[in-house]
Amino acid sequence: MINSTKPSENLSAISEKIKNLFDQDKLNRISKETGFIKRKSATLTPQDFLQLMTTELLKEPTLSYGGLCDCLETLNPEVSLTSQGLEERVNRTESVEYLRKIFEETLNLTIQPVYQNISSELLNPFPRIFLQDSTQFTLNEQLAPQFRGSGGSGSKAGCKLDVVYELKSEKITQIQISKATIPDQSRAQDFGHWIDENDLIIRDLGYFSLDALQECQNKKIYFLSRLLQCTDVYLKPDSLEPINLCHYANSHSSNNSVIEISAFIGKSARIPVRLIMYRLPQSIVSRRRQEAIKNAKKKGRTPSAEYLALLEFTLFITNVPDSIWSKEVVGTIYRIRWQIELRFKNWKSLLSIHILKGKKPERILCWLYGRLICLIIISELCSWANWYALESKKGEISLDLTIKWFNRSGRLAQAIQQNTLSRLMEDLKKNIHRLCKPKRTRKTTRSLIDSQIHYLDSFQGGPIPENF
């Protein structure tokens, strides 16, 4: 998996990848294949259009068609296009297909790592570690026929991004676009083409599926997940009745803060798992129960006594053997799932990926594919920056500070447009110490895993998000 360990070689390989994305001959080929350019005398070139939808919108995400035309004349003084002319070009299925193809090319080029970050002892046994999650954006309500939203108190129109992220090489493996109503669970088994034997996958409860877990078991893929409370749990594969988890834990291990059960889940599936139960601090339990009652009341329901009782515990299931992970650290390892949540937050706050104005689906998709192309490029560069910072003993980079550095004064857009990416990355190396996370008393998720901290001990370092 690791092709190089020399920073200069890694940097050269990444620069070449990104340069290849904007290669004029390749863009001309894709434009002809997709029908984006149908005649040689076309005013707007494939390269100009790509730069408008990516680097120009990266600098100013809310640019109007008029603003984009102004940028176009700066990029290529020989081109003069009206706002109406550009709008007509954007709102074509061929334009969407052109950008979609480039998006796929970008993902395929960057998915192969040229280096790998050093991982902890707890994560070393797995060749790759995949995190999967989704995020949603609100769209103009007139787009509801193409991008149906959740409705009710939510938006009538919205789209969803489903993202798969490989943790060790810090690569985006897959991004799927859909309407907001597509449930995460429907993608639970959609991993056959990107995961292999002995890899590890970590997902939240939205992806919980017994069929998917069974497939992981069959293909010798490791998984770590929270347990959906309504799932039947059996002590033996041929047990007639499921156990009451709360009653079992309190009657068999009333004095233990961590309880492990060799269990079988699913009424029909009977999938063998390690079930880990963490008895939470009373303050956390009280807060959980108050929230559960409040949320149920909003829906006109009353939570059952059994449901409220089980909120005393956080439940995890895994097929990773105890020879690799002790029961005390399973919950700590699950916290790395928040790495993808943090990326969603940064993508929205720093790259404005959720700002998609317009009433035509073609415009929304052109804007979105352009943002995704930029997002993948920036993720690739931030991944290299973090690797370099760790290799040079500077620490771990702040994703927030690094993205801001790339965007400041349009330096990344300018480097791509002028083909000076290598020079930009050399500047990054000189400034890497300014982009690293400051030392703090509270341990990061990485340091908690490196130190193999007991899951319940991590509560002492401050508040933990509710779904832990």
C-alpha positions in Angstrom: 0.0 0.0 0.0 2.8 2.4 0.8 4.7 3.3 -2.4 7.1 5.9 -0.9 8.3 7.2 2.4 10.3 10.2 1.1 8.4 13.5 1.5 9.7 14.8 -1.8 8.6 11.7 -3.7 5.1 11.7 -2.1 4.7 15.4 -2.9 5.7 14.9 -6.5 3.3 12.1 -6.9 0.4 14.1 -5.5 1.2 17.2 -7.5 1.3 15.0 -10.7 -2.1 13.5 -9.8 -3.8 16.9 -9.4 -2.0 18.3 -12.5 -3.4 15.3 -14.5 -7.0 16.2 -13.4 -6.8 19.5 -15.3 -4.9 18.2 -18.3 -6.3 19.9 -21.4 -6.2 16.8 -23.7 -8.0 14.7 -21.1 -10.7 17.3 -20.5 -11.2 17.6 -24.3 -11.7 13.9 -24.5 -14.2 13.8 -21.7 -16.1 16.8 -23.1 -16.5 15.0 -26.5 -17.5 11.7 -24.8 -20.2 13.4 -22.7 -21.4 15.8 -25.5 -20.4 18.9 -23.5 -18.5 20.3 -26.5 -20.2 19.5 -29.8 -18.2 21.7 -32.2 -14.6 23.0 -32.3 -15.6 26.6 -32.5 -17.4 26.5 -29.1 -16.8 29.7 -27.0 -16.5 28.1 -23.6 -13.6 25.5 -23.4 -13.8 22.4 -21.2 -10.9 23.7 -19.1 -12.5 27.1 -18.6 -15.8 25.6 -17.5 -14.1 23.2 -15.0 -12.1 26.1 -13.5 -15.3 28.1 -13.1 -17.2 25.3 -11.3 -14.2 24.4 -9.1 -11.5 26.9 -8.3 -13.5 30.1 -8.9 -16.5 28.9 -6.8 -14.0 27.7 -4.2 -12.8 31.3 -3.8 -16.4 32.7 -3.7 -19.1 30.1 -3.3 -22.1 32.4 -3.9 -20.9 33.9 -7.2 -23.7 34.7 -9.6 -23.6 33.9 -13.3 -22.5 37.5 -13.9 -19.7 37.1 -11.4 -18.6 33.9 -13.1 -18.6 35.6 -16.5 -16.3 38.2 -15.0 -14.0 35.5 -13.7 -14.1 33.8 -17.1 -12.8 36.9 -18.9 -9.9 37.0 -16.3 -9.1 33.4 -16.8 -9.3 33.6 -20.6 -9.5 37.2 -22.1 -10.4 35.7 -25.5 -13.7 34.4 -24.2 -16.7 36.7 -23.8 -19.9 35.1 -22.5 -23.1 36.6 -21.3 -24.8 35.6 -18.0 -27.7 34.1 -20.0 -25.2 32.2 -22.2 -23.4 30.7 -19.2 -26.7 29.8 -17.6 -27.8 27.9 -20.7 -24.5 26.0 -20.7 -24.8 25.1 -17.0 -28.4 23.9 -17.2 -27.7 21.1 -19.6 -27.5 17.4 -18.8 -24.3 17.2 -20.9 -22.7 19.7 -18.5 -23.7 17.6 -15.5 -22.4 14.5 -17.1 -19.1 16.2 -17.9 -18.5 17.3 -14.3 -19.7 13.9 -13.0 -17.0 12.2 -15.2 -14.3 14.5 -13.9 -15.5 13.9 -10.3 -15.1 10.2 -10.8 -11.7 10.7 -12.4 -10.7 12.8 -9.3 -11.9 10.1 -6.9 -10.1 7.3 -8.8 -6.8 9.2 -9.0 -6.7 10.2 -5.3 -8.0 6.9 -3.9 -4.7 5.1 -4.3 -2.4 6.2 -1.4 1.3 7.0 -1.9 1.9 6.9 1.9 0.2 5.8 5.1 0.0 7.5 8.4 1.4 5.7 11.4 -1.4 4.0 13.4 -1.6 2.8 16.9 -1.1 -0.8 18.1 -4.9 -1.2 18.4 -5.4 -0.3 14.7 -2.3 -2.0 13.1 -3.9 -5.4 12.7 -6.2 -4.0 10.0 -4.9 -3.2 6.5 -7.6 -0.5 6.1 -10.2 1.1 8.4 -13.3 2.5 6.7 -15.7 5.0 8.3 -19.1 5.6 6.6 -21.6 8.3 7.3 -23.9 10.8 5.5 -24.8 14.5 5.6 -27.7 16.4 4.2 -28.2 19.8 2.5 -31.4 21.8 2.2 -32.4 22.9 -1.3 -35.0 25.3 -2.8 -38.4 23.8 -2.4 -39.1 23.9 -6.2 -36.5 21.1 -6.5 -38.6 18.7 -4.5 -39.6 16.6 -7.5 -35.9 15.7 -8.2 -34.6 16.0 -4.6 -37.3 15.1 -2.2 -36.7 16.3 1.4 -37.9 14.9 4.6 -40.9 17.2 4.8 -42.9 17.9 7.9 -40.9 20.3 10.0 -37.9 19.7 7.7 -37.3 21.0 4.2 -39.4 19.8 1.3 -36.3 19.5 -0.9 -32.8 18.2 0.0 -29.9 16.1 -1.1 -27.7 13.7 0.8 -24.0 12.8 0.5 -23.0 9.3 1.6 -19.3 9.2 2.2 -16.8 6.4 2.8 -13.5 7.5 4.3 -10.4 5.3 4.8 -8.8 6.3 8.0 -5.2 5.1 7.7 -4.4 6.8 4.4 -7.0 9.5 5.0 -8.6 9.0 1.6 -12.2 9.5 0.5 -13.1 6.2 -1.0 -16.7 6.8 -2.2 -19.2 9.6 -2.4 -22.8 9.0 -3.5 -25.4 11.7 -4.1 -29.0 11.1 -3.6 -32.3 12.7 -2.5 -32.5 13.3 1.3 -35.1 10.6 1.8 -32.8 7.7 0.9 -32.1 5.9 4.3 -28.6 5.1 5.3 -29.6 1.6 6.0 -30.3 1.0 2.3 -26.5 1.4 1.7 -25.5 -0.9 4.5 -24.6 -3.8 2.1 -23.0 -1.5 -0.5 -19.4 -2.2 0.3 -18.4 -5.2 -1.9 -16.3 -3.2 -4.3 -14.2 -1.2 -1.8 -13.6 -3.5 1.1 -11.5 -6.6 1.4 -10.8 -9.5 3.9 -9.4 -8.3 7.3 -10.4 -4.7 6.7 -12.4 -3.0 9.5 -15.6 -1.0 9.0 -17.1 1.4 11.6 -20.5 2.9 11.1 -23.3 4.4 13.2 -26.7 3.0 14.0 -28.2 4.5 10.8 -26.4 1.7 8.8 -27.3 -1.1 11.3 -28.3 -4.1 9.2 -28.2 -7.8 10.2 -27.8 -8.7 6.6 -24.8 -6.4 6.3 -23.2 -7.8 9.4 -23.8 -11.3 8.2 -22.1 -10.5 4.9 -19.1 -9.0 6.8 -18.9 -12.2 8.8 -19.0 -14.4 5.7 -16.3 -12.3 3.9 -14.1 -12.2 7.0 -14.5 -8.4 7.3 -14.2 -6.9 10.8 -16.9 -4.6 12.1 -17.6 -2.3 15.0 -21.0 -0.9 15.7 -23.4 0.2 18.4 -26.2 -2.3 18.9 -29.8 -1.3 17.9 -31.8 -1.7 21.1 -34.7 -3.6 19.4 -32.3 -6.4 18.2 -32.9 -9.8 19.7 -29.9 -11.1 21.6 -29.3 -14.8 22.4 -26.8 -16.6 24.6 -26.7 -19.6 22.3 -27.3 -20.1 18.6 -30.2 -22.4 19.3 -31.7 -20.5 22.2 -35.5 -20.3 22.0 -35.9 -16.9 23.7 -33.8 -13.7 23.6 -32.4 -12.3 26.8 -33.4 -9.1 28.6 -30.1 -7.4 28.4 -30.6 -5.0 31.3 -31.9 -7.7 33.6 -29.0 -10.1 32.5 -26.4 -7.5 33.2 -27.7 -6.5 36.6 -28.2 -10.0 37.8 -24.9 -11.5 36.5 -22.5 -8.5 36.7 -24.2 -5.9 39.0 -20.8 -4.7 40.3 -19.0 -4.5 36.9 -18.7 -1.3 34.9 -17.9 -3.3 31.7 -19.7 -6.4 30.8 -18.9 -8.7 27.8 -21.2 -11.3 26.5 -20.5 -13.8 23.8 -23.8 -13.5 22.1 -25.8 -14.2 18.9 -27.9 -11.5 17.4 -31.0 -11.6 15.2 -34.0 -13.8 15.5 -33.1 -15.6 12.3 -29.6 -14.6 11.6 -28.0 -15.6 14.9 -24.7 -13.7 14.1 -22.0 -14.4 16.6 -20.6 -11.2 18.2 -18.8 -9.8 21.2 -21.4 -7.7 22.9 -19.8 -5.0 25.2 -21.9 -3.2 27.7 -20.6 -0.1 29.5 -22.4 1.1 32.6 -22.4 4.8 32.3 -22.0 7.5 35.0 -25.4 8.4 36.6 -25.2 12.0 35.3 -25.0 10.7 31.7 -27.8 8.2 32.3 -30.2 10.9 33.7 -29.5 13.1 30.7 -30.1 10.3 28.3 -33.5 9.4 29.9 -34.6 13.0 29.9 -33.8 13.3 26.2 -35.5 10.0 25.4 -38.7 11.1 27.2 -38.6 14.5 25.5 -38.2 13.1 22.0 -40.9 10.5 22.5 -43.3 13.1 23.8 -42.8 15.2 20.6 -43.9 12.1 18.6 -46.9 11.4 20.9 -45.3 8.3 22.4 -44.2 7.0 25.8 -40.9 5.2 26.0 -41.1 1.7 27.6 -39.6 1.0 31.0 -37.3 -1.5 29.4 -36.0 1.0 26.9 -35.4 3.6 29.7 -33.7 1.0 31.9 -31.3 0.0 29.1 -30.1 3.6 28.7 -27.9 2.9 31.7 -25.6 1.2 29.2 -23.9 2.0 26.0 -23.9 -1.2 23.8 -21.3 -2.1 21.2 -21.0 -5.2 19.0 -17.9 -6.4 17.2 -16.3 -9.5 15.7 -12.8 -8.3 16.4 -11.3 -10.9 18.9 -10.4 -10.0 22.4 -6.8 -10.9 21.6 -6.7 -7.7 19.5 -9.1 -5.5 21.5 -9.9 -5.8 25.2 -13.4 -5.1 26.2 -12.3 -1.9 28.0 -11.1 -0.1 24.8 -13.8 -1.1 22.3 -15.8 2.0 23.1 -12.7 4.2 22.9 -11.9 2.9 19.4 -15.5 3.6 18.3 -14.8 7.3 18.9 -12.7 7.5 15.7 -16.0 7.5 13.8 -16.2 11.2 14.7 -13.3 11.9 12.4 -15.8 11.8 9.5 -18.3 14.0 11.4 -15.6 16.6 11.9 -14.9 16.5 8.2 -18.5 17.2 7.4 -18.4 20.2 9.7 -15.3 21.6 8.1 -16.6 21.0 4.5 -19.7 23.0 5.4 -18.1 25.8 7.4 -14.9 26.2 5.3 -15.7 24.9 1.8 -19.4 25.9 1.8 -20.3 22.6 0.3 -23.9 22.9 1.5 -24.6 26.3 -0.2 -26.4 25.2 -3.3 -28.6 28.0 -4.6 -30.8 27.6 -7.6 -34.1 26.1 -8.8 -32.8 23.9 -11.6 -31.5 20.4 -10.9 -28.7 20.7 -13.5 -27.3 23.8 -11.8 -27.4 22.2 -8.4 -25.5 19.1 -9.7 -22.9 21.2 -11.5 -22.3 23.3 -8.4 -22.2 20.1 -6.3 -19.8 18.2 -8.5 -17.5 21.2 -8.7 -17.5 21.4 -4.9 -16.8 17.7 -4.5 -13.9 17.9 -7.0 -12.4 20.7 -4.8 -13.2 18.8 -1.6 -11.3 15.7 -2.8 -8.3 17.7 -3.9 -8.1 19.5 -0.6 -8.6 16.3 1.4 -5.7 14.8 -0.5 -3.5 17.8 0.2 -4.5 17.9 3.9 -3.8 14.2 4.2 -0.3 14.7 2.9 0.2 17.7 5.2 -0.8 15.6 8.2 1.5 12.8 7.2 4.4 15.2 6.8 3.7 16.9 10.1 3.7 13.5 11.9 6.8 12.3 10.0 8.7 15.5 10.9 7.6 15.3 14.6 5.7 18.5 14.4 2.5 17.0 15.7 -1.0 16.5 14.2 -2.4 19.2 11.8 -5.6 21.1 12.5 -7.9 20.4 9.6 -9.6 23.7 10.2 -6.3 25.7 10.1 -5.0 23.8 7.0 -8.1 24.3 4.9 -8.1 28.0 5.8 -4.4 28.2 4.8 -5.1 26.7 1.4 -8.1 29.0 0.8 -6.4 32.2 2.1 -6.0 34.8 -0.7 -7.1 32.1 -3.2 -3.7 30.4 -3.0 -4.9 26.9 -3.8 -7.0 28.1 -6.7 -4.1 30.1 -8.1 -1.7 27.2 -7.8 -4.0 24.9 -9.7 -4.7 27.4 -12.4 -1.1 28.4 -12.8 0.3 24.8 -12.4 2.4 25.9 -9.4 1.1 23.3 -6.9 4.6 22.0 -6.1 5.7 25.5 -5.0 2.6 25.8 -2.9 3.3 22.6 -1.1 6.9 23.6 -0.5 5.4 26.8 1.2 3.2 24.5 3.2 6.1 22.5 4.5 7.7 25.8 5.7 4.5 26.8 7.5 3.5 23.3 8.8 4.3 24.2 12.5 1.7 26.9 12.4 -1.0 24.5 11.2 -0.5 21.9 13.9 -3.0 21.5 16.8 -1.9 23.3 19.9 -1.0 21.2 22.9 -3.9 20.7 25.3 -4.5 18.9 28.5 -7.5 16.9 27.2 -6.5 14.0 25.1 -7.4 13.8 21.4 -9.2 10.7 20.1 -5.9 9.7 18.5 -4.0 9.9 21.8 -6.8 8.1 23.7 -6.4 5.1 21.2 -2.6 5.3 21.2 -2.6 5.2 25.0 -5.3 2.4 25.0 -7.5 4.4 27.5 -10.4 2.6 29.1 -13.6 3.9 27.5 -15.2 4.9 30.8 -12.0 6.6 31.9 -12.3 9.0 28.9 -15.4 10.5 30.5 -13.2 12.1 33.1 -11.6 14.3 30.4 -14.8 16.3 29.8 -18.3 15.8 28.3 -18.8 13.1 25.7 -21.3 13.5 22.8 -24.6 12.0 23.6 -24.5 9.1 21.1 -21.5 7.6 22.9 
